Amino acid sequence: MNFNQPISSLIRKRFSCRTYQDLPIQNSVLAALEDFTDSCLIGPLGNQVRFKIVAAKEGDSASLKGLGTYGFIKNPTGFIIGVSKEESGALEDFGYLMEAILLRATDLGLGNCWLGGTFTKSRFARQLSLLDGEITPAVASIGYPADQFTWMDKTIRAGARAHSRLLWENIFFNKEFGNPLHPDEAGIYHESLDLVRLAPSASNKQPWRVVRDGQNWHFFLQRTTNYPPSVFDFILNLADLQRVDMGIAMAHFELSARENGLNGKWIVHPPDIPLPNQLTEYSTTWQEDEGYNQ
């Protein structure tokens, strides 16, 4: 995955853009984004994901007709639509690849926003002709950001506490839960972990937890009680968005690590680490390449 700007810069620059200029995306920008998207076929856990960009061309607003977002997005000039299966690791792979695409969109000067429930699933799904067992976990709006936030932007950001981030001691641990990993102890992985903290998540729940164990970084999902509320889940038919969130965190971790010359791979091998509660579940592990010493 190639980017023009440093991953750390793109992650810190990107925000949930809900209001766009009424301008079509330049052909060269769209082509570059499509080239990148076409390369995002298989996630780090081995699952296949399909993506499609639907964008309005100049004088052609009909191409986005019917792709509703319940009023949460204003003037989008394009969408990124993705489908995956609900198999083990598939939603994490979906989140990983979609976040990489959105970082590339940011790299190209496009605003973007994850949409996990506030979109008309059936109409978006028809754009990719779902196969048996496939779902549309989320889509993303894209376009050139408007100069100012609207009242809707401000209301949603305030409701989700968009500027609120959990502290290091609540997310990162050394060898076991309850033993916080101090930033100084993270070594060269400090930046990768800090960028995990900045990862977007559904309703800003920030469900990821990471335990360092030697050369292994174990990722756990800390589920939120009664999330999503059953009434919304029933009406919107939501995917397991917290698993998608985990994939986003994985992307931030790996892309920044590799940019800093740190190599490794994702494995699924649950460690012998006692869980703090019944809402915590193991997801995956980043295993450093042998021979690397911090």
C-alpha positions in Angstrom: 0.0 0.0 0.0 1.6 3.2 -1.2 0.8 6.7 0.1 2.2 10.1 -0.8 2.2 11.3 2.8 3.3 9.6 6.0 0.7 7.4 7.5 1.0 9.2 10.9 0.2 12.5 9.2 -2.8 11.1 7.3 -4.3 9.5 10.4 -4.0 12.7 12.4 -5.3 14.8 9.5 -8.3 12.6 8.7 -11.7 13.4 10.4 -15.3 12.3 9.9 -16.4 14.7 7.2 -20.2 14.9 6.9 -20.6 18.1 4.8 -19.0 18.4 1.3 -18.7 20.9 -1.4 -21.1 20.3 -4.3 -18.2 19.5 -6.6 -17.5 16.3 -8.6 -14.3 14.5 -7.8 -11.6 15.2 -10.4 -11.0 12.3 -12.8 -7.4 12.0 -11.9 -8.1 11.8 -8.2 -10.9 9.2 -8.8 -8.7 7.1 -11.0 -5.9 7.1 -8.3 -8.4 6.1 -5.6 -9.9 3.4 -7.8 -6.4 1.9 -8.5 -5.7 1.7 -4.8 -9.1 0.2 -4.1 -8.6 -2.4 -6.8 -5.5 -3.7 -4.9 -7.5 -4.1 -1.6 -8.7 -7.6 -2.2 -7.6 -9.8 0.8 -7.2 -8.6 4.4 -4.4 -9.6 6.8 -6.5 -12.5 8.2 -6.9 -14.0 4.8 -10.5 -13.0 3.9 -11.6 -11.6 0.6 -13.4 -8.3 0.5 -15.0 -6.5 -2.5 -15.2 -2.7 -2.9 -16.7 -0.4 -5.5 -16.6 3.4 -5.8 -19.7 5.1 -7.0 -19.1 8.8 -7.8 -21.1 11.5 -9.5 -19.6 13.0 -12.6 -20.0 16.7 -13.5 -23.6 17.4 -14.4 -24.6 13.8 -13.5 -26.1 13.7 -10.0 -28.4 10.8 -11.0 -25.6 8.2 -10.4 -26.1 8.7 -6.6 -29.8 8.8 -6.7 -31.4 6.5 -4.1 -28.2 6.1 -2.1 -29.7 7.6 1.1 -27.9 8.4 4.3 -30.9 9.5 6.4 -29.8 13.1 6.3 -26.6 12.5 8.2 -24.4 13.4 5.2 -24.7 16.6 3.0 -23.7 16.9 -0.6 -21.6 13.7 -0.9 -20.2 13.3 -4.4 -19.2 9.7 -4.0 -19.4 6.6 -1.9 -17.1 3.6 -1.3 -19.2 0.5 -0.9 -17.8 -2.8 0.4 -19.1 -6.3 1.0 -17.7 -9.2 3.0 -18.8 -12.4 4.5 -19.5 -12.9 8.2 -16.9 -15.6 8.6 -14.1 -15.6 11.2 -11.9 -12.6 10.8 -13.9 -11.3 7.8 -15.3 -8.1 9.4 -11.8 -7.3 10.8 -10.4 -7.6 7.3 -13.2 -5.4 6.0 -12.4 -2.7 8.6 -8.7 -2.9 7.9 -9.0 -2.6 4.1 -11.7 0.1 4.1 -9.7 2.2 6.6 -6.6 1.9 4.3 -8.8 3.1 1.4 -10.0 6.1 3.4 -6.5 7.0 4.4 -5.6 7.0 0.7 -8.6 9.2 0.0 -7.3 11.6 2.6 -3.9 11.4 0.9 -5.7 12.6 -2.3 -7.4 15.5 -0.6 -10.8 13.9 -0.2 -12.9 14.2 3.0 -14.6 11.0 4.0 -16.8 9.5 6.7 -17.5 5.9 7.9 -21.3 5.0 7.8 -22.0 1.9 9.8 -25.8 2.2 10.2 -27.0 5.5 8.8 -27.4 4.4 5.2 -30.0 2.5 3.1 -28.4 -1.0 3.1 -30.5 -2.6 0.4 -29.9 0.2 -2.2 -26.1 0.3 -1.6 -26.0 -3.5 -1.7 -27.5 -3.6 -5.1 -24.5 -1.7 -6.4 -22.4 -4.8 -5.9 -24.9 -7.6 -6.4 -24.4 -9.5 -3.2 -23.4 -13.2 -3.4 -24.7 -15.8 -1.0 -23.4 -15.1 2.5 -22.2 -11.6 1.8 -23.2 -8.5 3.7 -22.6 -4.7 3.5 -21.1 -4.0 6.9 -20.5 -0.3 6.2 -20.0 2.3 3.4 -18.1 5.6 3.3 -19.0 8.9 1.9 -16.3 10.9 0.0 -15.9 14.3 -1.6 -14.2 17.6 -1.1 -14.8 18.9 2.4 -16.9 22.0 3.0 -15.2 25.0 4.6 -17.3 24.9 7.7 -19.0 22.4 10.0 -22.8 22.5 9.9 -25.0 22.2 13.0 -25.4 18.5 12.1 -21.6 17.9 12.2 -21.3 19.6 15.5 -24.3 17.8 17.0 -23.0 14.3 15.9 -19.5 15.0 17.0 -20.6 16.2 20.4 -22.9 13.2 20.9 -20.1 10.8 20.0 -17.5 12.7 22.0 -15.4 12.9 18.9 -12.5 14.6 20.6 -12.5 12.3 23.6 -9.9 9.5 23.7 -9.2 6.9 26.3 -5.9 7.2 28.2 -3.0 4.9 27.5 -3.4 3.1 30.9 -7.0 2.2 29.9 -6.0 0.6 26.6 -2.5 -0.8 26.6 -1.1 -3.3 29.0 2.1 -5.2 29.7 1.9 -9.0 30.0 -1.5 -8.9 31.6 -4.6 -6.8 32.1 -4.4 -4.5 35.1 -0.7 -3.8 34.5 -0.7 -0.7 32.3 2.0 -0.3 29.6 3.7 3.1 30.1 4.3 5.0 26.9 8.1 4.9 27.6 7.9 1.1 27.7 6.5 0.8 24.2 9.8 1.6 22.6 9.7 2.1 18.8 6.0 0.9 18.8 5.0 4.0 20.7 3.8 5.8 17.6 1.9 2.8 16.3 0.0 2.4 19.6 -0.7 6.1 19.8 -2.2 5.9 16.3 -4.4 3.0 17.5 -5.8 5.5 20.1 -6.7 7.8 17.2 -8.6 5.2 15.2 -12.3 6.0 14.5 -14.9 3.6 15.9 -18.7 3.3 16.0 -20.1 5.8 18.4 -16.5 6.4 19.5 -16.6 3.4 21.8 -12.9 2.6 21.2 -13.2 -1.1 21.9 -9.6 -2.2 21.3 -7.3 -3.4 24.1 -3.7 -4.4 23.5 -1.5 -6.5 25.7 2.3 -6.7 25.0 3.9 -10.1 25.7 7.5 -10.1 24.6 7.5 -9.9 20.8 3.8 -10.3 20.6 1.1 -7.7 20.7 -2.2 -9.3 21.5 -5.4 -7.4 20.4 -8.5 -7.9 22.4 -12.1 -6.6 21.8 -13.7 -4.9 24.8 -17.3 -5.0 24.0 -19.7 -2.3 25.2 -22.7 -3.4 27.3 -26.0 -3.3 25.4 -24.3 -1.9 22.3 -25.9 -1.3 19.9 -29.3 -0.8 21.6 -31.5 -3.7 20.4 -34.1 -1.4 18.9 -31.5 0.2 16.5 -30.0 -3.2 15.7 -33.4 -4.5 14.8 -34.4 -1.5 12.6 -31.0 -1.0 10.9 -29.8 -4.6 10.8 -26.3 -3.7 11.8 -23.2 -5.7 11.3 -21.0 -6.4 14.2 -19.4 -2.9 14.0 -17.0 -3.4 16.9 -15.3 -6.2 15.0 -15.0 -3.7 12.1 -13.5 -1.2 14.6 -10.9 -3.8 15.5 -9.8 -4.0 11.8 -9.4 -0.2 11.7 -7.2 -0.4 14.8 -5.1 -3.2 13.1 -4.7 -1.0 10.0 -3.4 1.9 12.1 -1.0 -0.3 14.0 0.5 -2.2 11.0 0.7 0.6 8.5 2.5 2.8 10.9 4.7 0.0 12.1 5.8 -1.0 8.6 6.4 2.7 7.8 8.8 2.7 10.7 10.6 -0.4 9.4 9.0 -2.8 11.8 8.0 -6.1 10.2 5.7 -8.8 11.5 2.5 -10.7 10.7 -1.0 -11.2 12.1 -1.7 -14.6 13.6 -4.7 -16.0 15.5 -3.4 -17.8 18.5 -5.2 -17.0 21.8 -2.6 -16.4 24.6 -2.8 -17.7 28.1 -3.8 -14.3 29.6 -6.8 -14.1 32.0 -9.5 -11.9 30.7 -10.7 -9.0 32.9 -14.4 -9.7 32.4 -17.0 -11.5 30.2 -17.1 -8.6 27.7 -13.5 -9.0 26.7 -12.6 -11.4 23.9 -9.4 -12.2 22.0 -9.1 -11.0 18.4 -5.6 -11.4 16.9 -1.9 -11.0 17.6 0.8 -9.0 15.8 3.9 -11.1 15.9 7.2 -9.3 15.3 9.6 -10.9 12.9 12.2 -13.0 14.8 15.6 -11.4 15.4 14.2 -7.8 16.0 15.3 -6.2 19.2 14.1 -3.0 20.6 
